Amino acid sequence: MDSLAFNICYTKLMEHLPSHVALIMDGNRRWAKEKRLPKFKGHLTGESKIESIIDRSIELGIQNLTFWALAIKNWNRKPEEIKFLLNLFRTSLNRKVNKYYRKNIRIKVLGNLSLFPKDIQDMTNSWVEQSKNNTKITVNFAMSYGGRDEILRAINKLPKDHKEITEEEFGQYLDTAGQPDPDLLIRTGGQQRLSDFLPWQIADTELYFTPTFWPDFTVEEFNKSLDWYSQQKRNFGK
């Protein structure tokens, strides 16, 4: 691409940036299997990709990111894999979150944290409390998250004497309360389904599916998804 074409493409991208990007980080285990590596290596390599996507989003001015780190259905996986993922949260991710705090990143956690061991519950709550006044970008980590579970938890938070409630009011009881709905959802790994991820919030979201496994998802791949998004015409039913 020559410099003029690049400048035109870049200008168009900057004019049509999403405010909120959600990512289903799929393909860690299949990536490891293809490379004849232990599946734990896929999780480790996948975790290492998160920071570069956050940094690129800060550079562009994207205000919100959501990473799906653990689905509520993943608790059904083999005990040794669950144990590894929990220790990954305790060690690598926790170190990264401290680094994110120094970058003025606000951390939020989505999902049913009551299913985690208490030390991880306390750790994640401390992330949120420590970074609550940061302003550069809001990064959500969806941990033990399921969309139907989120909606049921929201219903159970409703005032017992409520009669009718609007969509806007109901949104204040969801895990993403106070944040805009995702404009763009990216799913890596080749699967073209939503798997119970943010079903309420993605009613008008643009969906981008890529065959690239998450451990191979680079900043260049992220740029491709943003460029694709910039070419979509969003009418919202009008």
Secondary structure per residue as TSV (DSSP state, phi and psi in degrees):
chain	resnum	aa	ss	phi	psi
A	1	M	-	360.0	127.7
A	2	D	-	-75.2	170.2
A	3	S	H	-63.9	-35.9
A	4	L	H	-66.0	-45.8
A	5	A	H	-63.2	-39.8
A	6	F	H	-63.0	-44.0
A	7	N	H	-63.6	-38.9
A	8	I	H	-65.0	-45.3
A	9	C	H	-62.5	-43.4
A	10	Y	H	-66.6	-40.8
A	11	T	H	-62.6	-42.5
A	12	K	H	-63.9	-40.4
A	13	L	H	-61.1	-46.4
A	14	M	H	-66.1	-27.5
A	15	E	H	-78.3	-18.3
A	16	H	T	-129.1	47.5
A	17	L	-	-79.7	140.6
A	18	P	-	-71.4	148.6
A	19	S	S	-81.0	-31.5
A	20	H	E	-138.6	124.2
A	21	V	E	-116.6	127.9
A	22	A	E	-109.0	142.9
A	23	L	E	-130.3	125.2
A	24	I	E	-94.0	107.2
A	25	M	-	-86.9	78.7
A	26	D	-	-102.1	149.9
A	27	G	-	108.5	6.5
A	28	N	H	-59.8	-48.6
A	29	R	H	-71.6	-37.3
A	30	R	H	-68.6	-35.7
A	31	W	H	-59.7	-45.9
A	32	A	H	-65.6	-39.8
A	33	K	H	-63.3	-42.9
A	34	E	H	-60.4	-33.7
A	35	K	T	-93.4	6.2
A	36	R	T	56.5	42.7
A	37	L	-	-113.4	158.9
A	38	P	-	-59.6	143.8
A	39	K	H	-62.1	-24.8
A	40	F	H	-62.1	-31.7
A	41	K	H	-63.5	-33.7
A	42	G	H	-64.0	-41.4
A	43	H	H	-65.6	-41.6
A	44	L	H	-63.4	-46.1
A	45	T	H	-66.5	-38.5
A	46	G	H	-62.7	-42.4
A	47	E	H	-60.9	-32.4
A	48	S	T	-70.9	-13.2
A	49	K	T	-84.9	-16.2
A	50	I	H	-64.1	-44.8
A	51	E	H	-62.2	-38.1
A	52	S	H	-66.1	-33.7
A	53	I	H	-70.8	-38.9
A	54	I	H	-62.7	-46.5
A	55	D	H	-61.7	-41.3
A	56	R	H	-65.6	-38.8
A	57	S	H	-65.1	-39.9
A	58	I	H	-62.3	-43.5
A	59	E	H	-59.3	-38.3
A	60	L	H	-84.6	-21.5
A	61	G	T	97.1	15.5
A	62	I	-	-67.2	135.4
A	63	Q	-	-93.7	-24.9
A	64	N	E	-141.1	136.8
A	65	L	E	-129.8	144.9
A	66	T	E	-130.5	122.9
A	67	F	E	-109.6	126.9
A	68	W	E	-87.2	102.7
A	69	A	E	-89.0	-34.1
A	70	L	E	-154.8	123.3
A	71	A	E	-82.1	150.1
A	72	I	G	-61.8	-29.8
A	73	K	G	-72.9	-17.2
A	74	N	G	-67.3	-14.6
A	75	W	G	-62.4	-15.0
A	76	N	G	-83.8	-1.9
A	77	R	S	-72.6	172.1
A	78	K	-	-61.1	144.2
A	79	P	H	-55.1	-36.6
A	80	E	H	-67.7	-32.5
A	81	E	H	-72.9	-41.2
A	82	I	H	-60.7	-44.0
A	83	K	H	-59.9	-41.5
A	84	F	H	-64.1	-44.8
A	85	L	H	-63.9	-40.4
A	86	L	H	-63.5	-42.3
A	87	N	H	-68.7	-29.1
A	88	L	H	-64.7	-41.3
A	89	F	I	-62.0	-41.9
A	90	R	I	-68.3	-31.0
A	91	T	I	-108.4	-79.3
A	92	S	I	-62.0	-49.5
A	93	L	I	-66.3	-37.6
A	94	N	H	-63.6	-40.5
A	95	R	H	-63.3	-41.2
A	96	K	H	-64.7	-40.4
A	97	V	H	-61.6	-38.9
A	98	N	H	-61.3	-36.5
A	99	K	H	-68.4	-40.7
A	100	Y	H	-60.9	-38.6
A	101	Y	H	-58.2	-40.8
A	102	R	H	-68.8	-16.8
A	103	K	T	-92.3	10.0
A	104	N	T	68.2	36.5
A	105	I	E	-98.5	131.6
A	106	R	E	-89.6	127.7
A	107	I	E	-102.0	132.4
A	108	K	E	-126.2	152.7
A	109	V	E	-122.8	126.7
A	110	L	E	-105.4	147.9
A	111	G	S	121.5	179.8
A	112	N	-	-93.7	85.2
A	113	L	G	-67.9	-16.7
A	114	S	G	-64.2	-15.9
A	115	L	G	-83.4	-10.9
A	116	F	S	-86.1	157.0
A	117	P	-	-57.6	153.3
A	118	K	H	-59.6	-36.6
A	119	D	H	-64.2	-34.4
A	120	I	H	-75.1	-36.6
A	121	Q	H	-58.1	-48.0
A	122	D	H	-62.9	-40.1
A	123	M	H	-63.4	-46.6
A	124	T	H	-68.4	-38.6
A	125	N	H	-63.0	-33.5
A	126	S	H	-69.8	-33.5
A	127	W	H	-57.4	-49.0
A	128	V	H	-63.5	-46.8
A	129	E	H	-65.5	-43.4
A	130	Q	H	-64.8	-34.4
A	131	S	H	-104.9	8.4
A	132	K	T	-61.9	-23.9
A	133	N	T	-99.1	4.2
A	134	N	-	-73.7	151.0
A	135	T	-	-130.1	-4.4
A	136	K	S	-68.4	-45.9
A	137	I	E	-162.9	150.4
A	138	T	E	-101.8	124.0
A	139	V	E	-115.6	118.1
A	140	N	E	-96.0	133.9
A	141	F	E	-109.8	114.8
A	142	A	E	-86.0	109.9
A	143	M	E	-125.4	126.3
A	144	S	E	56.1	46.7
A	145	Y	E	-105.3	137.2
A	146	G	-	-143.9	137.6
A	147	G	H	-65.1	-43.0
A	148	R	H	-65.3	-39.3
A	149	D	H	-61.7	-41.0
A	150	E	H	-61.5	-44.1
A	151	I	H	-65.7	-41.4
A	152	L	H	-64.6	-40.7
A	153	R	H	-63.7	-37.2
A	154	A	H	-65.2	-42.2
A	155	I	H	-60.6	-40.6
A	156	N	H	-72.0	-12.9
A	157	K	H	-88.2	-12.8
A	158	L	S	-62.9	145.6
A	159	P	-	-56.1	138.3
A	160	K	T	-65.9	-22.2
A	161	D	T	-99.5	13.9
A	162	H	-	-71.7	146.5
A	163	K	-	-107.6	-57.2
A	164	E	-	-131.0	152.1
A	165	I	-	-142.2	141.0
A	166	T	-	-86.4	167.7
A	167	E	H	-59.7	-41.7
A	168	E	H	-63.3	-42.4
A	169	E	H	-66.4	-41.7
A	170	F	H	-63.1	-36.6
A	171	G	H	-59.1	-24.5
A	172	Q	T	-74.5	-9.9
A	173	Y	T	-101.4	-1.1
A	174	L	S	-84.4	165.0
A	175	D	T	-63.9	-24.6
A	176	T	T	-95.5	17.4
A	177	A	T	-50.5	133.4
A	178	G	T	88.1	-2.7
A	179	Q	S	-114.4	151.7
A	180	P	-	-69.6	151.5
A	181	D	-	-64.5	153.2
A	182	P	-	-60.6	136.7
A	183	D	S	-85.3	-32.4
A	184	L	E	-136.2	131.2
A	185	L	E	-116.0	128.1
A	186	I	E	-110.8	127.1
A	187	R	E	-119.1	121.5
A	188	T	-	-89.6	170.0
A	189	G	S	92.4	-1.2
A	190	G	S	91.5	-15.3
A	191	Q	-	-78.8	139.9
A	192	Q	-	-116.0	66.3
A	193	R	-	-147.5	165.9
A	194	L	-	-99.0	-20.8
A	195	S	T	55.6	36.6
A	196	D	T	69.2	34.6
A	197	F	S	-103.6	116.6
A	198	L	S	49.3	48.6
A	199	P	T	-62.2	-33.7
A	200	W	T	-71.7	-42.6
A	201	Q	T	-76.9	-21.3
A	202	I	T	-101.1	25.1
A	203	A	T	-55.8	-36.0
A	204	D	T	-119.1	21.1
A	205	T	-	-83.1	142.0
A	206	E	E	-78.5	133.8
A	207	L	E	-108.4	124.2
A	208	Y	E	-120.9	116.9
A	209	F	E	-110.9	132.0
A	210	T	-	-128.1	142.5
A	211	P	S	-72.8	-12.3
A	212	T	S	-63.2	127.4
A	213	F	-	-67.8	149.9
A	214	W	G	-56.0	-41.3
A	215	P	G	-62.0	-17.4
A	216	D	G	-101.6	5.5
A	217	F	-	-82.1	105.2
A	218	T	-	-96.6	175.0
A	219	V	H	-59.9	-36.6
A	220	E	H	-61.8	-40.1
A	221	E	H	-66.0	-38.4
A	222	F	H	-62.7	-43.1
A	223	N	H	-59.6	-38.9
A	224	K	H	-60.5	-41.9
A	225	S	H	-66.7	-37.1
A	226	L	H	-69.1	-37.0
A	227	D	H	-64.6	-43.5
A	228	W	H	-58.4	-44.3
A	229	Y	H	-60.7	-39.6
A	230	S	H	-64.7	-18.2
A	231	Q	T	-93.9	-4.3
A	232	Q	-	-83.1	143.4
A	233	K	-	-102.8	114.0
A	234	R	-	-102.1	110.2
A	235	N	-	-99.0	-20.2
A	236	F	T	51.3	41.1
A	237	G	T	82.0	0.0
A	238	K	-	-82.7	360.0
